Amino acid sequence: MAKTSIGIEIGNRLIKIVEMKGNELVQCVVEDVPLNMVRNGEIIAFEAMADFLKELFKKYHFASKKVSFVVPDDAVYIRRIRMPAMNASQLAVNLPYEFKDFIPGDKQDFLYDYRMVELVEDESGKVVEMDLLAVAVSIVLMDKYAYMFKLAGLKLVEALPECLAYSNLMQTLNQSNMNQDYAIMDLGYVSTRINLYHKGIFELNREIEQGVSSLVEKASDVLGMDEHVAMHCLMQNTDGILEQEAIVEECNGIAISAMRAVNYYTYQKRENTLETMYVVGGGANLHCMFDAMQAIVPLQLVDLHMLSKDAGIKQALCNAPAALGVLWNL
């Protein structure tokens, strides 16, 4: 019997839950996050969020209580490192020292994990080095997540940084992405985030402070309406609001910042093969934003959902890509 798995991503405005049975989508749920639970991507009311999760699991009758969670990239420290060949127990001792200049406080206050990129061999075929993508995250924060899910009657069985959830998606959808450079741009509500991958491995990310909310503010000023109404008008392009000069200029400003992030990466990685940027997030549904990116960013822009022909997977890629990616852990 196919295994049921649940992936959860909690953002500033939306909670996204993907339920899979084997390789088939059962349901993809997107709900507004109640006010005063999340601020700047961080959950600030864990017990209230637990109650909300309990309500959602009752409402949608999810078939499993075991969940995989997308940890915001801002909550983790990620490093690409090379270390001498060693066994797992030796690595557990030595890995924290690789973060001593990057994390605040005591190294014992963090959990460490890694994804093996490559085992480097000498001429005789002996493994002499390990190429790793290493991650550190606060123990206190992970305990809060585990406690939140426990209060909701759930069990946290896996957690993965958002950037790695996306790399799972790319490698699962198309194996050729394992050897290619690519970018993923999340046109989010509060900000715009660009993740860049070198030969299929996460390299760096850049955050642009403006997102859909900045367009909502402009639309609110132009229309003289409440921001909630202005958001609806943007999504519906009421009275051609997306063509208003103030909106177009804001989109162009975000696109210029995205172009600078791409140019920085290509300058740092002269041997890059970066040609394509995959787009996710609510801003991708606003044609003015997509058009500005196409005109200014020197890459081919592709909606991420175009990588799948399966109707269910396309739905999840459109609405909850990271929550899907956390279930495709490689």
N, C-alpha and C positions, 0 to 999 in steps of 0.2 A: 504494500500500500504506500502511495506517495506521501511524503512527509509534508506537514503544514508548517509554514514559517511566517513570522510576522516581523516586518521592519518598520521602525518609527523614526521620524524626523520632526523635531519641534523647532519652529522658527519664530521670528518676531510677531508675525500675524497669523500664521497657519500651522496646524499640526497635520502631518501627512502619515498615513498608515497603509502599508501594503501587505496584503495577505496572499501568499502563494501556496499552492499545493503541487509539489514537485516543481515542474517548470511552467506551470500554468497559473495565470493570475486569477484569483478568486474574487478579490475586490480591492479597490484603491479608494481610500477615504481621505477627503480633505475637508477640514473644519476650521473655522475661525478660532483662534486662541482667545479666551476671555481676557479682558483688560487686567493689567497689573500682575500678570504672571510671568511675562518675559520682557526683559529690557536689554537692548543692544545685543541680542542673541543669547543672553544668559537667563536661565530660569531663576526667578527670584522668589517664587512662592511654590516650593516643592510639594507641600502638603495639599495645597489647592489644586496643583497640577495633577496630583495623584487622584483626587476626587474626580477631576475632569476625565482622566484616562479611564477610570472605573465606569463612568457614565457612557463613554464612547464604546467600550468593549461590551457593555450590556446592550446598547442601542444597535450595534452592527453584528452582534453574535459571532465574534471572531472565534475560530475553532481551536486556538491554542493560547495558553497563558505565557508561553515562553517567547521572549521578544529580543530582537537585535536592535541596537540603538545607534543612531548617527550622532557622533560627538562633534560639536562645532569646531572648526579648525582653529579658531581663536583660543580654544581651551587646551590645545595640545602643543607640544614642541616636537618638530620633526626635523631629523638630520639624516643626510646621506653620508655614510661613513665607511671607511675601510679599516678592518682590524685583522691582526694575525689570526690564523686558523686556530680554533679552540672548540671545546665541546660546550654543550648547553649550560652546564653548571658554571664553567669558567666565564662564559659570556654573561650570565646573570650577575656575576660579581663585577665584571669590568665595564659593562654597558653604562651604568650610572656615571662613571667618570668621564664619559664622552659628552655629558651634558653639563658638567660642573660650571662652565662659563656661560651657560645659556638659561638656566632655570633659577628662579629666585628661591632663597631659603635653603634648607637642608636637602641633600639628594635623597635621604631616606623618606622624605615626604611625598615621593613620586613613585608611580608605577612605570615600568619600562617594558617595551615589547619591540619586536622587529619583524620585518619581512625580508627574507633573503632575496637579494637581487642576483648575485652571482658568486660562485666559488672559483677563486683564481688559482690556477695550477702553474707549477714551474715546468721546465722542459721535460722532466721525468714523469709528469702527470700527478705529482704530489700536490695536494691542496695546501697552499701557503698563506692565502688571504681570503677574507670574506668581505664581500661588498653588500652592505646592509642599508635598508631604510629603517631607521630607528625612531621610536616614538616615546615621549615621556608625558605623563598626565598626572595631575594632582590626585593623591589617594583620597583626600577629603571630598573632592568633587565626585569621584567615582562612587564613593560611599553614599553620597547624597542621591545620585542617580539610582543606585541599587535600592536604597530605602524608599525612594519615590515609587518605584515600580512595585516593591513589596507592599506598600500601603494600598496600591491600586489592585492588589491581588494577582500581580504578575511576577515573572522571574526574568531578570536580565541575564541572558546567556552569552551575549556577545556585544561588543562595542567597537566602533570603527570610526576614525576621523573622516569627515566629509570628503576630503580630497582623495582618500583611498577608496571610498565607496564609488566615486566616479571612475577611478581607474579600473575597478572591478567591472563596472558597466562596459567600459570601452573594450577591455580585453575579452569579455564574454561575448559581446555583440560582434566583434570583428578581431580575429586573432592577429591580423596584420598590424593592429594598433600597438602590439607588444614591441615593435621595432621602429615605430614612427614617433616623431614629435607632433604634439597637438595641444590645443588649448580648449578649456571649457569655461565659458562665461555664464555666470549666474546673474541675470538681471533681476535682482531681488527688490523687495519693497524699500528697505532702509538704505541699502548700499548695493554696489555692483562688485562682484568678486570674480577675478580671473585666476584660474589654476593653469599652470603650464607644466607640461610633461615632456621629458627628454627620453627618447627611445622607449616610450611607454611607462616610464617611471616618474613619479611626482618630483618636480624640481623646485618650484617656488609658486607663491601666490601673491597677488596684488589686490588691494581693496580700494575701490573708488567710493568716496563718501556719499556720492549721490546715487539714488536709485529711483524706483517708481514714486516714492513719497515726494521727491523733489518736483516731479511732474504734477503730482496731485496738488501740491502747494501752488504751483503756477496756475493750474486750471482753476483752483478755488479763487485766486485773485482775479483771473480773467472773467470768470462767470459770476463772481460775487456770491458764491454758494458755500455751504458747509463742505468740509473736505470729504466726508462720506459720500455726499451727493456728487462731488466733483470726481471722485474715483469711479463711480458708476458711469458718469458722462465720458470719462476717458476710455473705459473699456468698450463703451457703445459708440464712441466717436460722435457723440451728440453735437449737432450743429457744426460739424467739422472741427471740433476742438483740437484734434491732433495736428491740424494744419495751421493753428495759430502761431504767430511768430515767437511768442514767449516759450511755447512748448517745443517748437523746432530748435530754438537756440539752446534750450536745456539738454535736449537729446544730443545735439552736436557737441556740447561741452563734455558730456559723459563719453561720447565716442572718441573725442580727442584724448581724454585720459586713458582710455583703453588702448589707443594707438601707441601712446607713450610707454605703457606697460609692455606691449608686444615688442616695441623697438628696443627697450632695455634688455629683454630676454635674448633677442636675436643678436644684440651687440655682445652680450656676455657669452653666448653659445654660438660662436662663429660657424661651427660645423653643423648647425641645426638643420632639420628638415621640416620646419614648421610651415604648413601651408593652410591648415584648416582650423577654424574655431567653432566648436559646437556650443549652441546656445540653449540655455534652460532658464526657468524663472518666469514670473508673471510679466515682466517687461517684454519678453519675446512675443507676447500677443499684441503689443502695440506697434503698429506698422511704422510709425514715425521713429521709434527707437531702433527697430531692425533696419530701416532704410538708412538711418544715420550711421550705424555701424558698418553697413555694407559699403557706404560711400567713403568712409574715413579710415577704417581699420584695414591694413594691407593683407588681409587673409580672406579665404573663402569662408562665408558664414553658412552653417548648416544647423537646422533644428535637430536636436538630439534624437527626437522620436523618429526621424527619417531612417535611422539605422536598423529599425526592426519592421518586419512585415506582419508580425503577429499583432492582432487588434488589441488584445489585452496588454501586451508588453508596451505597445505604443501609448496606451492610456497612462500606464505607470510612468513612462519616460516623459510624458507631457506634464503630469501633475505631481509626481513624487519620485524623481529619478534617484536621489540619494537613498531614500527608504528602500528602493528596489536594489540598489547597488550593495547595500549592507548585507543583503541576503545572498549575494553572489560572491562571497568571500573566497578568494583564490588561494 
